Amino acid sequence: MAQDLSEKELLKMEVEQLKKEVRNPRVPVSKTGKEIKEYVEAQAGNDPLLRGIPEDKNPFKEKSGCVIS
């Protein structure tokens, strides 16, 4: 589609996109980084990669050993 447009039309589209982006609210990285850190720390108790999975709820645990008769 972009190949069918002239350079002027492409630049017009780019300007429109930039106008949309400039209206987005900006927040300093120092504030958002702190918020992300707080969120991650608050959710750490529910994270199975940090806590591990209880043995009775582990779907990958072997149910029984191999029995050879």
PDB file with SEQRES, HELIX, SHEET and CRYST1 records, atoms N, CA, C and O in Angstrom:
SEQRES   1 A   69  MET ALA GLN ASP LEU SER GLU LYS GLU LEU LEU LYS MET          
SEQRES   2 A   69  GLU VAL GLU GLN LEU LYS LYS GLU VAL ARG ASN PRO ARG          
SEQRES   3 A   69  VAL PRO VAL SER LYS THR GLY LYS GLU ILE LYS GLU TYR          
SEQRES   4 A   69  VAL GLU ALA GLN ALA GLY ASN ASP PRO LEU LEU ARG GLY          
SEQRES   5 A   69  ILE PRO GLU ASP LYS ASN PRO PHE LYS GLU LYS SER GLY          
SEQRES   6 A   69  CYS VAL ILE SER                                              
HELIX    1 AA1 ALA A    2  ASP A    4  5                                   3    
HELIX    2 AA2 GLU A    7  VAL A   22  1                                  16    
HELIX    3 AA3 VAL A   29  GLN A   43  1                                  15    
HELIX    4 AA4 ALA A   44  ASN A   46  5                                   3    
HELIX    5 AA5 PRO A   48  ARG A   51  1                                   4    
HELIX    6 AA6 GLU A   55  LYS A   57  5                                   3    
CRYST1    1.000    1.000    1.000  90.00  90.00  90.00 P 1           1          
ATOM      1  N   MET A   1       0.819  -1.186   0.000  1.00  0.00           N  
ATOM      2  CA  MET A   1       0.000   0.000   0.000  1.00  0.00           C  
ATOM      3  C   MET A   1       0.869   1.259   0.000  1.00  0.00           C  
ATOM      4  O   MET A   1       0.615   2.196  -0.757  1.00  0.00           O  
ATOM      5  N   ALA A   2       1.887   1.273   0.847  1.00  0.00           N  
ATOM      6  CA  ALA A   2       2.744   2.446   0.937  1.00  0.00           C  
ATOM      7  C   ALA A   2       3.472   2.691  -0.382  1.00  0.00           C  
ATOM      8  O   ALA A   2       3.856   3.824  -0.672  1.00  0.00           O  
ATOM      9  N   GLN A   3       3.663   1.660  -1.170  1.00  0.00           N  
ATOM     10  CA  GLN A   3       4.354   1.815  -2.446  1.00  0.00           C  
ATOM     11  C   GLN A   3       3.499   2.584  -3.446  1.00  0.00           C  
ATOM     12  O   GLN A   3       4.027   3.210  -4.365  1.00  0.00           O  
ATOM     13  N   ASP A   4       2.186   2.539  -3.270  1.00  0.00           N  
ATOM     14  CA  ASP A   4       1.276   3.204  -4.192  1.00  0.00           C  
ATOM     15  C   ASP A   4       1.127   4.694  -3.893  1.00  0.00           C  
ATOM     16  O   ASP A   4       0.559   5.429  -4.701  1.00  0.00           O  
ATOM     17  N   LEU A   5       1.624   5.147  -2.757  1.00  0.00           N  
ATOM     18  CA  LEU A   5       1.461   6.536  -2.354  1.00  0.00           C  
ATOM     19  C   LEU A   5       2.650   7.378  -2.799  1.00  0.00           C  
ATOM     20  O   LEU A   5       3.781   6.897  -2.871  1.00  0.00           O  
ATOM     21  N   SER A   6       2.374   8.636  -3.093  1.00  0.00           N  
ATOM     22  CA  SER A   6       3.459   9.550  -3.463  1.00  0.00           C  
ATOM     23  C   SER A   6       4.228   9.952  -2.214  1.00  0.00           C  
ATOM     24  O   SER A   6       3.785   9.712  -1.091  1.00  0.00           O  
ATOM     25  N   GLU A   7       5.385  10.567  -2.426  1.00  0.00           N  
ATOM     26  CA  GLU A   7       6.205  10.997  -1.289  1.00  0.00           C  
ATOM     27  C   GLU A   7       5.456  12.020  -0.443  1.00  0.00           C  
ATOM     28  O   GLU A   7       5.558  12.023   0.784  1.00  0.00           O  
ATOM     29  N   LYS A   8       4.704  12.883  -1.112  1.00  0.00           N  
ATOM     30  CA  LYS A   8       3.934  13.901  -0.400  1.00  0.00           C  
ATOM     31  C   LYS A   8       2.883  13.257   0.506  1.00  0.00           C  
ATOM     32  O   LYS A   8       2.697  13.684   1.645  1.00  0.00           O  
ATOM     33  N   GLU A   9       2.206  12.241   0.004  1.00  0.00           N  
ATOM     34  CA  GLU A   9       1.190  11.546   0.802  1.00  0.00           C  
ATOM     35  C   GLU A   9       1.817  10.811   1.985  1.00  0.00           C  
ATOM     36  O   GLU A   9       1.253  10.783   3.079  1.00  0.00           O  
ATOM     37  N   LEU A  10       2.982  10.221   1.756  1.00  0.00           N  
ATOM     38  CA  LEU A  10       3.686   9.531   2.843  1.00  0.00           C  
ATOM     39  C   LEU A  10       4.098  10.516   3.932  1.00  0.00           C  
ATOM     40  O   LEU A  10       3.957  10.230   5.121  1.00  0.00           O  
ATOM     41  N   LEU A  11       4.603  11.664   3.525  1.00  0.00           N  
ATOM     42  CA  LEU A  11       4.993  12.676   4.504  1.00  0.00           C  
ATOM     43  C   LEU A  11       3.784  13.207   5.265  1.00  0.00           C  
ATOM     44  O   LEU A  11       3.872  13.495   6.459  1.00  0.00           O  
ATOM     45  N   LYS A  12       2.660  13.333   4.575  1.00  0.00           N  
ATOM     46  CA  LYS A  12       1.423  13.780   5.223  1.00  0.00           C  
ATOM     47  C   LYS A  12       0.998  12.770   6.294  1.00  0.00           C  
ATOM     48  O   LYS A  12       0.604  13.145   7.398  1.00  0.00           O  
ATOM     49  N   MET A  13       1.085  11.495   5.950  1.00  0.00           N  
ATOM     50  CA  MET A  13       0.733  10.439   6.911  1.00  0.00           C  
ATOM     51  C   MET A  13       1.678  10.479   8.105  1.00  0.00           C  
ATOM     52  O   MET A  13       1.246  10.313   9.246  1.00  0.00           O  
ATOM     53  N   GLU A  14       2.944  10.695   7.851  1.00  0.00           N  
ATOM     54  CA  GLU A  14       3.929  10.755   8.934  1.00  0.00           C  
ATOM     55  C   GLU A  14       3.640  11.930   9.864  1.00  0.00           C  
ATOM     56  O   GLU A  14       3.727  11.793  11.085  1.00  0.00           O  
ATOM     57  N   VAL A  15       3.297  13.084   9.291  1.00  0.00           N  
ATOM     58  CA  VAL A  15       2.972  14.255  10.101  1.00  0.00           C  
ATOM     59  C   VAL A  15       1.740  13.986  10.951  1.00  0.00           C  
ATOM     60  O   VAL A  15       1.704  14.361  12.123  1.00  0.00           O  
ATOM     61  N   GLU A  16       0.733  13.342  10.379  1.00  0.00           N  
ATOM     62  CA  GLU A  16      -0.478  13.013  11.145  1.00  0.00           C  
ATOM     63  C   GLU A  16      -0.150  12.072  12.304  1.00  0.00           C  
ATOM     64  O   GLU A  16      -0.666  12.239  13.409  1.00  0.00           O  
ATOM     65  N   GLN A  17       0.704  11.090  12.049  1.00  0.00           N  
ATOM     66  CA  GLN A  17       1.104  10.159  13.101  1.00  0.00           C  
ATOM     67  C   GLN A  17       1.854  10.892  14.211  1.00  0.00           C  
ATOM     68  O   GLN A  17       1.626  10.640  15.394  1.00  0.00           O  
ATOM     69  N   LEU A  18       2.739  11.788  13.827  1.00  0.00           N  
ATOM     70  CA  LEU A  18       3.496  12.555  14.826  1.00  0.00           C  
ATOM     71  C   LEU A  18       2.570  13.458  15.642  1.00  0.00           C  
ATOM     72  O   LEU A  18       2.794  13.650  16.837  1.00  0.00           O  
ATOM     73  N   LYS A  19       1.547  14.006  15.018  1.00  0.00           N  
ATOM     74  CA  LYS A  19       0.568  14.829  15.741  1.00  0.00           C  
ATOM     75  C   LYS A  19      -0.162  13.982  16.791  1.00  0.00           C  
ATOM     76  O   LYS A  19      -0.419  14.447  17.901  1.00  0.00           O  
ATOM     77  N   LYS A  20      -0.495  12.734  16.431  1.00  0.00           N  
ATOM     78  CA  LYS A  20      -1.151  11.837  17.390  1.00  0.00           C  
ATOM     79  C   LYS A  20      -0.213  11.517  18.550  1.00  0.00           C  
ATOM     80  O   LYS A  20      -0.620  11.524  19.712  1.00  0.00           O  
ATOM     81  N   GLU A  21       1.044  11.236  18.221  1.00  0.00           N  
ATOM     82  CA  GLU A  21       2.009  10.844  19.245  1.00  0.00           C  
ATOM     83  C   GLU A  21       2.341  11.970  20.207  1.00  0.00           C  
ATOM     84  O   GLU A  21       2.606  11.716  21.382  1.00  0.00           O  
ATOM     85  N   VAL A  22       2.332  13.206  19.735  1.00  0.00           N  
ATOM     86  CA  VAL A  22       2.691  14.322  20.599  1.00  0.00           C  
ATOM     87  C   VAL A  22       1.608  14.558  21.659  1.00  0.00           C  
ATOM     88  O   VAL A  22       1.881  15.165  22.694  1.00  0.00           O  
ATOM     89  N   ARG A  23       0.395  14.086  21.412  1.00  0.00           N  
ATOM     90  CA  ARG A  23      -0.685  14.240  22.393  1.00  0.00           C  
ATOM     91  C   ARG A  23      -0.615  13.204  23.515  1.00  0.00           C  
ATOM     92  O   ARG A  23      -1.291  13.351  24.533  1.00  0.00           O  
ATOM     93  N   ASN A  24       0.184  12.173  23.341  1.00  0.00           N  
ATOM     94  CA  ASN A  24       0.321  11.161  24.395  1.00  0.00           C  
ATOM     95  C   ASN A  24       0.959  11.785  25.630  1.00  0.00           C  
ATOM     96  O   ASN A  24       1.928  12.535  25.519  1.00  0.00           O  
ATOM     97  N   PRO A  25       0.419  11.477  26.801  1.00  0.00           N  
ATOM     98  CA  PRO A  25       1.029  12.027  28.017  1.00  0.00           C  
ATOM     99  C   PRO A  25       2.420  11.421  28.238  1.00  0.00           C  
ATOM    100  O   PRO A  25       2.630  10.225  28.040  1.00  0.00           O  
ATOM    101  N   ARG A  26       3.342  12.256  28.645  1.00  0.00           N  
ATOM    102  CA  ARG A  26       4.713  11.820  28.896  1.00  0.00           C  
ATOM    103  C   ARG A  26       4.941  11.753  30.402  1.00  0.00           C  
ATOM    104  O   ARG A  26       4.500  12.629  31.146  1.00  0.00           O  
ATOM    105  N   VAL A  27       5.624  10.717  30.838  1.00  0.00           N  
ATOM    106  CA  VAL A  27       5.936  10.548  32.254  1.00  0.00           C  
ATOM    107  C   VAL A  27       7.431  10.272  32.354  1.00  0.00           C  
ATOM    108  O   VAL A  27       7.955   9.477  31.574  1.00  0.00           O  
ATOM    109  N   PRO A  28       8.129  10.904  33.287  1.00  0.00           N  
ATOM    110  CA  PRO A  28       9.571  10.668  33.411  1.00  0.00           C  
ATOM    111  C   PRO A  28       9.881   9.205  33.725  1.00  0.00           C  
ATOM    112  O   PRO A  28       9.137   8.545  34.450  1.00  0.00           O  
ATOM    113  N   VAL A  29      10.975   8.714  33.178  1.00  0.00           N  
ATOM    114  CA  VAL A  29      11.397   7.335  33.393  1.00  0.00           C  
ATOM    115  C   VAL A  29      11.634   7.074  34.880  1.00  0.00           C  
ATOM    116  O   VAL A  29      11.389   5.968  35.363  1.00  0.00           O  
ATOM    117  N   SER A  30      12.109   8.083  35.601  1.00  0.00           N  
ATOM    118  CA  SER A  30      12.363   7.889  37.030  1.00  0.00           C  
ATOM    119  C   SER A  30      11.078   7.525  37.774  1.00  0.00           C  
ATOM    120  O   SER A  30      11.116   6.739  38.720  1.00  0.00           O  
ATOM    121  N   LYS A  31       9.950   8.084  37.361  1.00  0.00           N  
ATOM    122  CA  LYS A  31       8.673   7.779  38.011  1.00  0.00           C  
ATOM    123  C   LYS A  31       8.145   6.413  37.565  1.00  0.00           C  
ATOM    124  O   LYS A  31       7.738   5.604  38.398  1.00  0.00           O  
ATOM    125  N   THR A  32       8.150   6.157  36.263  1.00  0.00           N  
ATOM    126  CA  THR A  32       7.613   4.893  35.776  1.00  0.00           C  
ATOM    127  C   THR A  32       8.486   3.717  36.216  1.00  0.00           C  
ATOM    128  O   THR A  32       7.971   2.638  36.511  1.00  0.00           O  
ATOM    129  N   GLY A  33       9.792   3.920  36.260  1.00  0.00           N  
ATOM    130  CA  GLY A  33      10.685   2.850  36.722  1.00  0.00           C  
ATOM    131  C   GLY A  33      10.386   2.467  38.155  1.00  0.00           C  
ATOM    132  O   GLY A  33      10.383   1.286  38.505  1.00  0.00           O  
ATOM    133  N   LYS A  34      10.136   3.463  38.979  1.00  0.00           N  
ATOM    134  CA  LYS A  34       9.806   3.205  40.385  1.00  0.00           C  
ATOM    135  C   LYS A  34       8.481   2.448  40.484  1.00  0.00           C  
ATOM    136  O   LYS A  34       8.358   1.516  41.278  1.00  0.00           O  
ATOM    137  N   GLU A  35       7.487   2.848  39.677  1.00  0.00           N  
ATOM    138  CA  GLU A  35       6.194   2.167  39.684  1.00  0.00           C  
ATOM    139  C   GLU A  35       6.315   0.720  39.229  1.00  0.00           C  
ATOM    140  O   GLU A  35       5.690  -0.170  39.806  1.00  0.00           O  
ATOM    141  N   ILE A  36       7.113   0.484  38.198  1.00  0.00           N  
ATOM    142  CA  ILE A  36       7.316  -0.885  37.714  1.00  0.00           C  
ATOM    143  C   ILE A  36       7.997  -1.732  38.783  1.00  0.00           C  
ATOM    144  O   ILE A  36       7.611  -2.879  39.009  1.00  0.00           O  
ATOM    145  N   LYS A  37       8.995  -1.176  39.431  1.00  0.00           N  
ATOM    146  CA  LYS A  37       9.712  -1.906  40.485  1.00  0.00           C  
ATOM    147  C   LYS A  37       8.759  -2.271  41.621  1.00  0.00           C  
ATOM    148  O   LYS A  37       8.779  -3.402  42.107  1.00  0.00           O  
ATOM    149  N   GLU A  38       7.923  -1.319  42.045  1.00  0.00           N  
ATOM    150  CA  GLU A  38       6.960  -1.584  43.113  1.00  0.00           C  
ATOM    151  C   GLU A  38       5.970  -2.674  42.705  1.00  0.00           C  
ATOM    152  O   GLU A  38       5.634  -3.541  43.512  1.00  0.00           O  
ATOM    153  N   TYR A  39       5.502  -2.632  41.458  1.00  0.00           N  
ATOM    154  CA  TYR A  39       4.561  -3.636  40.977  1.00  0.00           C  
ATOM    155  C   TYR A  39       5.194  -5.027  40.981  1.00  0.00           C  
ATOM    156  O   TYR A  39       4.586  -5.994  41.439  1.00  0.00           O  
ATOM    157  N   VAL A  40       6.418  -5.115  40.466  1.00  0.00           N  
ATOM    158  CA  VAL A  40       7.114  -6.408  40.406  1.00  0.00           C  
ATOM    159  C   VAL A  40       7.332  -6.962  41.809  1.00  0.00           C  
ATOM    160  O   VAL A  40       7.128  -8.152  42.046  1.00  0.00           O  
ATOM    161  N   GLU A  41       7.745  -6.103  42.738  1.00  0.00           N  
ATOM    162  CA  GLU A  41       7.967  -6.556  44.110  1.00  0.00           C  
ATOM    163  C   GLU A  41       6.663  -6.995  44.762  1.00  0.00           C  
ATOM    164  O   GLU A  41       6.657  -7.946  45.543  1.00  0.00           O  
ATOM    165  N   ALA A  42       5.555  -6.315  44.455  1.00  0.00           N  
ATOM    166  CA  ALA A  42       4.254  -6.687  45.025  1.00  0.00           C  
ATOM    167  C   ALA A  42       3.778  -8.028  44.472  1.00  0.00           C  
ATOM    168  O   ALA A  42       3.109  -8.783  45.178  1.00  0.00           O  
ATOM    169  N   GLN A  43       4.115  -8.334  43.218  1.00  0.00           N  
ATOM    170  CA  GLN A  43       3.661  -9.576  42.587  1.00  0.00           C  
ATOM    171  C   GLN A  43       4.623 -10.736  42.792  1.00  0.00           C  
ATOM    172  O   GLN A  43       4.315 -11.861  42.399  1.00  0.00           O  
ATOM    173  N   ALA A  44       5.772 -10.493  43.392  1.00  0.00           N  
ATOM    174  CA  ALA A  44       6.797 -11.529  43.541  1.00  0.00           C  
ATOM    175  C   ALA A  44       6.299 -12.731  44.334  1.00  0.00           C  
ATOM    176  O   ALA A  44       6.726 -13.856  44.073  1.00  0.00           O  
ATOM    177  N   GLY A  45       5.410 -12.517  45.291  1.00  0.00           N  
ATOM    178  CA  GLY A  45       4.899 -13.622  46.092  1.00  0.00           C  
ATOM    179  C   GLY A  45       4.065 -14.602  45.291  1.00  0.00           C  
ATOM    180  O   GLY A  45       3.932 -15.759  45.689  1.00  0.00           O  
ATOM    181  N   ASN A  46       3.498 -14.173  44.172  1.00  0.00           N  
ATOM    182  CA  ASN A  46       2.664 -15.029  43.331  1.00  0.00           C  
ATOM    183  C   ASN A  46       3.411 -15.599  42.133  1.00  0.00           C  
ATOM    184  O   ASN A  46       2.827 -16.328  41.332  1.00  0.00           O  
ATOM    185  N   ASP A  47       4.684 -15.280  42.003  1.00  0.00           N  
ATOM    186  CA  ASP A  47       5.455 -15.682  40.835  1.00  0.00           C  
ATOM    187  C   ASP A  47       6.025 -17.085  41.027  1.00  0.00           C  
ATOM    188  O   ASP A  47       6.883 -17.288  41.887  1.00  0.00           O  
ATOM    189  N   PRO A  48       5.559 -18.056  40.236  1.00  0.00           N  
ATOM    190  CA  PRO A  48       6.058 -19.427  40.396  1.00  0.00           C  
ATOM    191  C   PRO A  48       7.537 -19.573  40.045  1.00  0.00           C  
ATOM    192  O   PRO A  48       8.180 -20.516  40.506  1.00  0.00           O  
ATOM    193  N   LEU A  49       8.090 -18.666  39.245  1.00  0.00           N  
ATOM    194  CA  LEU A  49       9.512 -18.751  38.933  1.00  0.00           C  
ATOM    195  C   LEU A  49      10.365 -18.366  40.127  1.00  0.00           C  
ATOM    196  O   LEU A  49      11.508 -18.810  40.237  1.00  0.00           O  
ATOM    197  N   LEU A  50       9.828 -17.546  41.024  1.00  0.00           N  
ATOM    198  CA  LEU A  50      10.568 -17.147  42.221  1.00  0.00           C  
ATOM    199  C   LEU A  50      10.276 -18.074  43.398  1.00  0.00           C  
ATOM    200  O   LEU A  50      11.186 -18.413  44.154  1.00  0.00           O  
ATOM    201  N   ARG A  51       9.030 -18.484  43.563  1.00  0.00           N  
ATOM    202  CA  ARG A  51       8.629 -19.296  44.718  1.00  0.00           C  
ATOM    203  C   ARG A  51       8.743 -20.785  44.453  1.00  0.00           C  
ATOM    204  O   ARG A  51       8.953 -21.570  45.378  1.00  0.00           O  
ATOM    205  N   GLY A  52       8.608 -21.168  43.222  1.00  0.00           N  
ATOM    206  CA  GLY A  52       8.537 -22.580  42.904  1.00  0.00           C  
ATOM    207  C   GLY A  52       7.086 -23.024  42.868  1.00  0.00           C  
ATOM    208  O   GLY A  52       6.192 -22.283  43.278  1.00  0.00           O  
ATOM    209  N   ILE A  53       6.858 -24.212  42.385  1.00  0.00           N  
ATOM    210  CA  ILE A  53       5.503 -24.751  42.289  1.00  0.00           C  
ATOM    211  C   ILE A  53       5.341 -25.807  43.363  1.00  0.00           C  
ATOM    212  O   ILE A  53       6.211 -26.664  43.516  1.00  0.00           O  
ATOM    213  N   PRO A  54       4.231 -25.765  44.123  1.00  0.00           N  
ATOM    214  CA  PRO A  54       4.014 -26.798  45.127  1.00  0.00           C  
ATOM    215  C   PRO A  54       3.991 -28.188  44.471  1.00  0.00           C  
ATOM    216  O   PRO A  54       3.482 -28.351  43.362  1.00  0.00           O  
ATOM    217  N   GLU A  55       4.536 -29.163  45.156  1.00  0.00           N  
ATOM    218  CA  GLU A  55       4.631 -30.525  44.602  1.00  0.00           C  
ATOM    219  C   GLU A  55       3.276 -31.077  44.181  1.00  0.00           C  
ATOM    220  O   GLU A  55       3.177 -31.754  43.158  1.00  0.00           O  
ATOM    221  N   ASP A  56       2.230 -30.796  44.957  1.00  0.00           N  
ATOM    222  CA  ASP A  56       0.922 -31.366  44.632  1.00  0.00           C  
ATOM    223  C   ASP A  56       0.262 -30.672  43.429  1.00  0.00           C  
ATOM    224  O   ASP A  56      -0.701 -31.206  42.879  1.00  0.00           O  
ATOM    225  N   LYS A  57       0.748 -29.514  43.013  1.00  0.00           N  
ATOM    226  CA  LYS A  57       0.157 -28.806  41.880  1.00  0.00           C  
ATOM    227  C   LYS A  57       1.062 -28.779  40.659  1.00  0.00           C  
ATOM    228  O   LYS A  57       0.741 -28.124  39.667  1.00  0.00           O  
ATOM    229  N   ASN A  58       2.178 -29.474  40.716  1.00  0.00           N  
ATOM    230  CA  ASN A  58       3.125 -29.493  39.613  1.00  0.00           C  
ATOM    231  C   ASN A  58       2.649 -30.485  38.555  1.00  0.00           C  
ATOM    232  O   ASN A  58       2.654 -31.692  38.800  1.00  0.00           O  
ATOM    233  N   PRO A  59       2.237 -29.998  37.378  1.00  0.00           N  
ATOM    234  CA  PRO A  59       1.735 -30.901  36.341  1.00  0.00           C  
ATOM    235  C   PRO A  59       2.842 -31.725  35.679  1.00  0.00           C  
ATOM    236  O   PRO A  59       2.549 -32.692  34.976  1.00  0.00           O  
ATOM    237  N   PHE A  60       4.090 -31.359  35.890  1.00  0.00           N  
ATOM    238  CA  PHE A  60       5.197 -32.051  35.240  1.00  0.00           C  
ATOM    239  C   PHE A  60       5.874 -33.075  36.138  1.00  0.00           C  
ATOM    240  O   PHE A  60       6.786 -33.775  35.699  1.00  0.00           O  
ATOM    241  N   LYS A  61       5.444 -33.171  37.378  1.00  0.00           N  
ATOM    242  CA  LYS A  61       6.038 -34.129  38.284  1.00  0.00           C  
ATOM    243  C   LYS A  61       5.609 -35.543  37.887  1.00  0.00           C  
ATOM    244  O   LYS A  61       4.453 -35.792  37.544  1.00  0.00           O  
ATOM    245  N   GLU A  62       6.574 -36.456  37.945  1.00  0.00           N  
ATOM    246  CA  GLU A  62       6.246 -37.841  37.623  1.00  0.00           C  
ATOM    247  C   GLU A  62       5.304 -38.398  38.686  1.00  0.00           C  
ATOM    248  O   GLU A  62       5.507 -38.211  39.885  1.00  0.00           O  
ATOM    249  N   LYS A  63       4.283 -39.077  38.217  1.00  0.00           N  
ATOM    250  CA  LYS A  63       3.253 -39.605  39.125  1.00  0.00           C  
ATOM    251  C   LYS A  63       3.777 -40.788  39.928  1.00  0.00           C  
ATOM    252  O   LYS A  63       3.487 -40.913  41.118  1.00  0.00           O  
ATOM    253  N   SER A  64       4.532 -41.638  39.292  1.00  0.00           N  
ATOM    254  CA  SER A  64       5.095 -42.785  40.013  1.00  0.00           C  
ATOM    255  C   SER A  64       6.388 -43.201  39.325  1.00  0.00           C  
ATOM    256  O   SER A  64       6.662 -42.828  38.184  1.00  0.00           O  
ATOM    257  N   GLY A  65       7.153 -43.967  40.042  1.00  0.00           N  
ATOM    258  CA  GLY A  65       8.414 -44.439  39.477  1.00  0.00           C  
ATOM    259  C   GLY A  65       8.184 -45.589  38.523  1.00  0.00           C  
ATOM    260  O   GLY A  65       7.074 -46.109  38.408  1.00  0.00           O  
ATOM    261  N   CYS A  66       9.225 -45.972  37.853  1.00  0.00           N  
ATOM    262  CA  CYS A  66       9.154 -47.088  36.926  1.00  0.00           C  
ATOM    263  C   CYS A  66       9.250 -48.410  37.693  1.00  0.00           C  
ATOM    264  O   CYS A  66      10.123 -48.578  38.544  1.00  0.00           O  
ATOM    265  N   VAL A  67       8.363 -49.326  37.393  1.00  0.00           N  
ATOM    266  CA  VAL A  67       8.348 -50.624  38.061  1.00  0.00           C  
ATOM    267  C   VAL A  67       8.671 -51.708  37.024  1.00  0.00           C  
ATOM    268  O   VAL A  67       7.981 -51.847  36.014  1.00  0.00           O  
ATOM    269  N   ILE A  68       9.727 -52.463  37.297  1.00  0.00           N  
ATOM    270  CA  ILE A  68      10.102 -53.556  36.414  1.00  0.00           C  
ATOM    271  C   ILE A  68       9.888 -54.853  37.169  1.00  0.00           C  
ATOM    272  O   ILE A  68      10.403 -55.022  38.275  1.00  0.00           O  
ATOM    273  N   SER A  69       9.120 -55.787  36.572  1.00  0.00           N  
ATOM    274  CA  SER A  69       8.888 -57.054  37.263  1.00  0.00           C  
ATOM    275  C   SER A  69       9.648 -58.178  36.609  1.00  0.00           C  
ATOM    276  O   SER A  69       9.570 -59.320  37.060  1.00  0.00           O  
TER     277      SER A  69                                                      
END                                                                             
